[in-house]
């Protein structure tokens, strides 16, 4: 079941985010995790908001437990508030065809 994963990181900064992305070995505007379909991040007055689309909640959780959580903690990123919502449908442009 495809899901949207919405994460709110109160007090987090874009500098911390960039450090986490670098430590995971990803390039900005490049390819991400094999089970992730899409990802975006924005600075908000409260911190950071990240929204991902994943193949399943289990795939996201496995990534969060093995990689995202440990690296984020190492960088000092606060734990997020997470909301997972089943997706009925999604569309993507030809640049993002899988």
N, C-alpha and C positions, 0 to 999 in steps of 0.2 A: 504494500500500500504506500503510494507516494505521499510524502508529508512536507509541510512547511514547518521549519524550525525557526522560531523567533526568539532571539536572545537579547536581553537588555543588561548591559554591563554598567552599573552605576559607578561613576568616578573613573572609568577607564579612558585612556587617551588613544588617539590615532598613532602616536609614537609607539605605545605598547603593542597595539595591533600589528603595526608594521614589523616589529621585532618578532612577534609570534609567527607571522607569515614567513619571515626570513628563516627562522629556526626550523619550520616545517619543510623548508626547501621549495616553497611555491613562489612563482613570479607574479607580480601584480598584473592583473588583466590576462593571466595565463590559465593554464589547465590546473584544476584542483583535484580533489580526491576522486577516485574512480566511481564511488557510489553516490557522490554529490552531483546534483544536476545543475545547480546554480547557487551563487553566493553574492551578497552585497553587504556593504558596511557604510554607516553614516555616523558622523558626530552629531550628538544631540545635546541640549542644555544639561542633561543628566549624566551623559557619558557616551557610550556607544550603543548603537542598535545594529544588530546583524540578523539578516534573514537568509536562510538557506532553503533549498528544495533538495530532498534526499529520496532515494529509492524506497527507504523504509525507516521507521523509527529505530529499529535494531541496528541498521547500518550506521545511523548517526550516533547512537549511544556507544557502539563499539569504537568509533573514531574518537568520540569525546573522552572515553575512558582510557584509551591507549595512547593518544597523541595530544589532542587539544587541551584536555584538562591539565595534564602534567606540565606541558610547555607554558600554558597560561599562568599556572601557579608559580613556575620558575621565574617568569617575567614580572610577577606581582599584579596580574590582572585579577580583579575581584570576581568571585563566582557570579554567574549571571542568573537572572530570572529567565526561565525557559518555558515557552508555550509551544506545544506540538499540535498541529492541526492537519487532519487528513485532507488531501487535495482531490477535488472532483476531476479537474482537468488543468492542463497547462499547455502553453504554446511557446515556441522558441523560434527565433529567426534562423535563417539558413547558415549564418556564421557559427551557430552553436549546435548544428545537427550532430547527433551522436551516431 
